[in-house]
């Protein structure tokens, strides 16, 4: 997903995939409950890929890996 366009609108599957990736980071101990809740809410309200990017900037794999699940 190199060169991912941050202005592209998200699909429901991409939002769900991002929230699932956040849940994985939460269960692996990278996010506390408050961070998980905040980021999941933001992901559910995201309109574009650019809206999601800050939610993953400090996590391994970052956004492209999170959206990969939407393609399966």
VOMAR-156362 format. One record per residue (C-alpha): residue in three letters; y, z, x. Coordinates in steps of 0.001 Angstrom, whole numbers, padded with zeros to 6 digits, always signed. Layout:
ALAYZX;...
This chain:
UNK+000000+000000+000000;UNK+002319-000734+002856;UNK+005839-001624+001834;UNK+005496+000152-001491;UNK+008545-000542-003667;UNK+010060+002778-004759;UNK+011853+001082-007651;UNK+008679-000052-009431;UNK+007974+001722-012694;UNK+004893+003947-012839;UNK+001937+003483-015127;UNK+000358+006430-016938;UNK-002659+006078-014629;UNK-000421+006381-011565;UNK+001175+009571-012933;UNK-002264+011025-013692;UNK-003499+010072-010236;UNK-000483+011758-008624;UNK-001037+014936-010657;UNK-004711+014919-009683;UNK-003744+014601-006014;UNK-001372+017561-006419;UNK-004215+019564-007970;UNK-006362+018821-004920;UNK-003611+020033-002600;UNK-003276+023174-004756;UNK-006998+023959-004637;UNK-007007+023376-000870;UNK-004224+025964-000503;UNK-001357+023674+000492;UNK+000696+024511-002609;UNK+001227+027855-004281;UNK+001201+028184-008065;UNK+004961+027811-008422;UNK+005105+024694-006216;UNK+002157+023159-008035;UNK+003740+023788-011443;UNK+007107+022350-010359;UNK+005617+019267-008722;UNK+003197+018570-011560;UNK+006022+018742-014098;UNK+008133+016413-011962;UNK+005196+013994-011596;UNK+004630+013944-015354;UNK+008300+013020-015890;UNK+008563+010519-013021;UNK+009679+007006-013931;UNK+009344+005230-010567;UNK+007324+005530-007374;UNK+010489+006718-005684;UNK+010584+009680-008075;UNK+007130+010719-006841;UNK+007702+010259-003116;UNK+009503+013617-002478;UNK+006618+015452-004158;UNK+004257+014264-001397;UNK+006508+014001+001674;UNK+005238+017269+003156;UNK+001573+016765+002222;UNK-001178+014954+004166;UNK-001818+011451+002896;UNK+001534+011381+001140;UNK+002278+009131-001828;UNK+000237+005963-001095;UNK-002973+007988-000925;UNK-002076+009819-004133;UNK-001623+006545-006027;UNK-004818+005059-004606;UNK-006836+006807-007310;UNK-005004+004823-009982;UNK-006570+001615-008628;UNK-010181+002788-009010;
